[in-house]
Every structure is written in C-alpha cells, then in structure tokens.
Amino acid sequence: MLAARKIALAGAIALGLACATADARRPKATIANPLLPSGADPWIVRQGDTYYYMNTLGNRLAIRKTRDLARLAEAPETTVWTPPATGPNAQSIWAPELHRIGGAWYIYYTAAEAGHDDDAHRGIFVLENTGDDPTEGAWVDRGRLKTENNGIDGTTFAQGGKRYFVYSPYIGPDSDLAIVAMSDPWTLTGPETIIALPDRAWERQGGRQILEGPEFLAGPNGDLFLSYSASACWSDDYAIGLLSAPRGSDPLDPKAWTKTPQPVIAKAPDQGVFAPGHNGFFTSPDGRETWIVYHANPGPDMKCTAKRAPRIQRVDWSPGGTPVFARPTKADVPPPGSGRQHHR
C-alpha cells in the first residue's frame, strides 16, 4: 500500500539513480516519507549501489537490501540472527547498526539479559560476517563490548587512522554520551570519556534526562559531528541534537566537543511529525550527497511504539562546513532535499 503511493515521476532523485538494468525498465519512483509503516531506530548504510536497511524488531536482527530506497517497502526482510534463549543477549534486541569495516560486516546491537528487561542488564554486542553480502553467509558472535557502564545505542567511526566507539551509558538517573578508543571492531581500549550530559531543558522532557542514539558525521572541511537523541522517547519533544569538534581535535577530549543550544530536528505538529529521533547518516550512490534517516510518530502522545516509522531527508552544508537540517515535512510529500541539485 505504501509503495503504491510512490507515484512515478519524470525526474528521479539522486537516491534512486543506481538501478540494475532490469530495474531501469521499471517506472521511476520518488521517495515519500515514511519509507515503511513501522520501523523504530532505523539504520541505512550504502555499499556500492546497494542500500542495506535495519531497524529495531525486538526479537531478532533482519536486513532489507535495495538499489532504490523509494522501493524499500518492496525489499524482502532477511533475518540474519536470532538471540539465544538464555544469557546476556537473549531479549530486547534494539538499535541495530550495520557497518563495513576492513572487508567485513559488523552489526552492533543493544540487548538485555534473559529475565531482566531493565537498565541494569542492558549492554551492546557485536556480530561479524566476513562475506560480501550481509544478508548471506554466517554471522559470528563477537560477544559483549566491555564498556565501563551498562548502556545502549552503540556506534563506531574512524578518524585520523583510529577507531572509536560511542554509546549511551546509564550514569545514575541520567543517560549520557561516552566515547572510548577501539583496537579492533569488538575490542575497547583505554578509559571511557563522557563527552555530553543532558544539561539543556529540551533534553529533559518526559520525566527522564536522556542523551542516546549517537551517530557520527564527517564534515566537508574535516570537522567532526555527532548527532544524538534527547529526552524520553515517550515524549513528543524527543528530538535530535548535535555535537561538533574542530578538525584535528582529539575525539576523546570532552573539551573538544560543543553542543548546539537547540535541537537540529524537532517535532513539527503542523506537518504530522512528532518525537523525531534515533537517526543515522548515509550517502547517495555518487557519494556526493549526505542524507539522514530517523524515526518519528505521525501523531501526538504515541510514545515508544511500533507506530514510529522511518523518514529520510537530505542534509545540506553551510559555507563554513556545518550541517544544515531542514524541517520535517508531511507524509507522502517528497522529503527535503529530494530533486535538488547537490551543492556545498
């Protein structure tokens, strides 16, 4: 039903240009949000001309793959891993991220111990697949990352020849953002550093002080950016914020990071967008455009349910190399940035 609404247009946007020969004979489709009727904590990564998509399912990890995000709803969902019946990663399988690192695929995901679905029993785990296609082949369990605290929403990025891991640890009543170096994709090394606290009023909505869902974005001038989600997911004021660090700075130094005073993507009630959050970044097939994916509710007071659905929009850049995020638009309307010429 969702795919039927994506009516063919004469000019396809950048994200749909990479089609196989057989696909090229099909009518062109344009992106319309939401991409799927449901999909909390969405993640998109591109490898060559193929996009891989994941979201929280709770009881397993599954991947969709497509060469045209306008047809994501048509892509079959391939389950690649199911949790064990017992153990530290047996339930609450959340926030999967698929990364290509050194010729292998890795999935970072949050899980909870069997019989203990609470903050004190949540951690981040890693799976590895050495094949070319993450929907095929065997996934090897690399275990739980040895973080200093229990937490959720792990991500990884490389900068200056070094790899880092960022996640949301539980520190007392708060959820903060912490960073630590990595010696390989499943091994942390050295002490953790807290780089952000929920110290703004807009980060304390819904009765909890929460920063979570950190995601890395490289700026065109070499600056570092980390987006994050703030406030409780059950609040309509759940929103996306941004940290920045100048080119050449040490990501492990908390003094290097500066927080934007207000969210960069927030609710837009007149557009039917509430509680936008838990985002990720990906690029167009030519590598020239940056896009953001995030989930949002279509109405107020819908909280943290399956009604959260994935949305995308293009990220522009200011002359100074800072990301510029458009305000979310209504469902079934081409997202901000689609069909426009790339510029920096």
N, C-alpha and C positions, 0 to 999 in steps of 0.2 A: 504494500500500500504506500509506503514511504517512497519506494523507487518510482512508482507511477506518478508522483507529484513532481519529479525532477524532469521537467519537460525539455525536449531538445532545443538548443539554441544554435544559431549560426556560428558564433564565436565561442569556442571552448576556453575555459580559464586555464591558467598555467598548470594546475594540479591534474588536469585530465588529458594533457598533451601526450603523455607517454603511453601509447597503446600498442599492443601487438597487432600484426597485420589483420588477423581475424577480428580483433576488437575495433579496428579502424573502420570496418564496414558497418558497424552498428551506429545508430543515431547518436549524435553528440548529446551529452547530458551536462547539466550545470549543477554545481554544488548548491544544496539547500540545507539549512540547519533545522532541526538536529540531524546528524548523519544517521542515527539509529533511534528508535523509540525509547531505548533504555541503554545505559552504559555509564556507571559511575567510575571515576578515576581513569579516564581514557588515556591511552598512550598510542602514539603513532611514530614509527621510525621508517625511513626510506633506505633501501639498499638497491642501487641501480635505478631501474624504472619500476620497482615494486614497492608498495607500501604494506607494512605489517601493522596491524591494529590489535590492541588488547584493552580490556577493562576488568574491573572487579566483578567476579562471579560468585565469590564466597566459598565454593566447594571444589574448585578446580582452576586450572590455567588453560586458556584457549586463545588461539590466534586466528585472525582473519587476514587474508592477503588479497591485494587487488592492485591493478595498474591504474585505476581510476577511482578516486575517493568519492566521486559522485555516485558510484555504484557499490559503495561499501556494503549496503544492506543486502546486496545480491551475493556477496562473497560468503562461502560456507565457513562455519566456525569449526576449527580443528582443535580438539582437546589434546594438549601435549603433555599434561601432567595432572595426576590426581593425588591428593595427600594421603599419607598413611592413616590407619585407623587410630593409632595412638602416637604419642610423642610430642615434641615441642612445636611441630608444624602441622598439626592434624586438623585445624579448623580456622575459620575466619581468614580465608585466603584473600588478601586485599592488595590493591595498588600495584599490579604487576608492571614492570618496565623491561622492555627488550632492548638489549644493547649489543652492537657488534664491536668486539674488542680483539685485536690481534688475530684475526682469522677465525674466531669462534663466536658463537652467540651465547649471551648470558641473560637470564631472567632474574631480576631482583624482585622479591615479593615479601609482603608482611604476612605473618601467620601467628596463631596463638596455640598454646599448649592444650591438648585434649582435656576437656572438662573444666577449663579455666579461661573463659572469654572475658578477660579484664585487662586493664593496662599493665598490671604487674607481670603478665605472662605473654606479652607480645614482643616479637623480635623480627629481624629481617634476614631472609635466607636467599641462597643463590643456587641456580641451576646452570649447567653448562652443556652446550651442544656444539660439537666441532664440525658439523655439516654445513653446507652452503645454504640450505633452506631450513629455517627454524620450525617449519610445520612438518618436517620429516626427520628421521633419524632418532637417536637416543639422547635423552636428557640425563645428565649425571648430577646427582645431588652433591653440591659442594658444602652443604651444611649452613649453619647459622653464622652470620658475621659477629665477631666478638666485640660488639660495641660496649662502651662503659656503662650504658644505661639501657633499660628496656625502651622500646620505641617503635616507630612506624615510618613508612614512606621513605625508603632509601633510594638514592640516585647516585650516579657516578659520572665523573667527567675528567678529561685530561687537559692539562695546561702546562706549558713550558717543559714538556717532556716528563711530567709527573702526573700520577693519577690520584684522584681524591674521591672521598665518599662523604655525602651529606645526608643527614636524616633528621627526624623529629623525635628527640628523646623526651621522656617524661621526667621532668625535674620538679619534684614536689607537686603542687597543684597545676603547674604550667606545662605546656609543650613548647620547647624552644627549637632552635636550629643549631646543629652541631656539625663540624667538619673534622675529618681525620685523613691522613695520608694512607695510601694503599701500596703494597709491594706487588700484588697481583690482583686479579678481579675478585678474589674471595678472601683476601687477607688484609686486615688493617694493621698499620704500623705507627707507633708513636701515640702520644696523648691526643685526646679529643679537645677541640676548642669550641666553645659556644660563641656563635657569631651574631645571633639575634635573639631578642626576648620580645614577648608580646607586651610592649610598653606604650602602645597607642590605643586610644579609646576604640577605634574601629577594629582592633584586633582582640577585643574582649567582649564581643556580643554573644548572646546565647547562654550566658552563665559560666563560660569557661574562657581561660586565657590561653589561646592556642595559636601556634605557628606550625604549619605542616606542609607536606607536598612540595619540598624544594625542587627546583629544576634549573639547570644551567643553560645559559645562553651566551654565546660568544659575540661580542660587538665587532663591527667592521673595522674599528680602529685599535682593536686589541684589548679593549676594556672587558671586564668580567661582569656578568649579571646573573643573579639568582632570583627567580620568581618564587613565590610561596603563597600558600593559602592561609587565611587568618580568620579567627573566631570559630565558633562551633558550627559544624556542618548542618545542624538542625536550625540554624538561624538564617533568615532571609538575607542578613547582612554579611554572611560568609562572602569573602572577596579575595582578590589576588593582589598581592603587594610585590615590591621589587627591591632587591639589594643590588648595589653596584660597587665594584672595586676597580681602581685605575689600572691601566696597562702596566705590567711589570711588578705589580704588588704581590705580596705573599698571601695566597688564599687562606692560609692557616692563621693569619694575623687578624683578630677581630676588629682592630682599629682601621683596617683597610676597607671595611665594608660600610657603606652609607645607605640608609633606608629612605625610600620616598615617603613623604609625610602622609600621603593618602593612597588608597588602592589604585592600581592601574586599570583594573577591570572590576566593576561593581555591579550590583543589581540595576536593572533598567525596567521598572514596573510598566512603563508605557509600551515597552517592547515585548512584554511577557517573559522576561528573563530575571530569575531570582536565584540567589545563592550561587553565583558562578565561582568555580574553584577547581582545584586539583588539575593543574594544567601540565602540558609538555610542549616541546618545540620540535618542528621538523622542517625540511626544506622541499622546494619544488624540484621536479626532475632535472632541471638545468642547474640546480644548486644556487640560483641567484636570489630566490625569494625565501623568506622565513615566515612560517605560519605557526600559530598557536592552536592547540586543542585543549578544551576544558569541558567540564560538565556544568549543567545548570538545570534548575527546575523551571517548568513552564507556568507556574502559578505560586502564590504565596502560601506559606505555612505547610509546605510539602515535606520538609525535613530531609533526613538522610535515607531515602528510599530508592527503589528502582525507577522512580519517576525522573530521576536525574538522567540527563541524556547528553551525548557528546556533541559539541559545537566546535567549529573552527573559524578562524579569520586570519587575514594576513597581518603581519607585523611590519610596519614601516620604520624608517630610521631618520632621526633628525640630522641636520648638517653636522652636529657635534658627535654623532655616533651613538645616540641614546635611543632605545626602542620606543616606538610610539604605538599605543594600543587604541584602536577605535572602540567606540561604544557599541555594545551588542545590539543586534537588530532582531526584528521579529522572525518567527519561524516561517519557513518556506520563502524567505527572501534571500537572494544571494548574499553571502557574508561579506563584511567589509574587506575590501582589497581585491575581490574577485573581478577579473576582467580588466583591471587597471594595469598600466604599464609599470614595469619594475623601475624603481629609482632609489638612489641613495645620495 
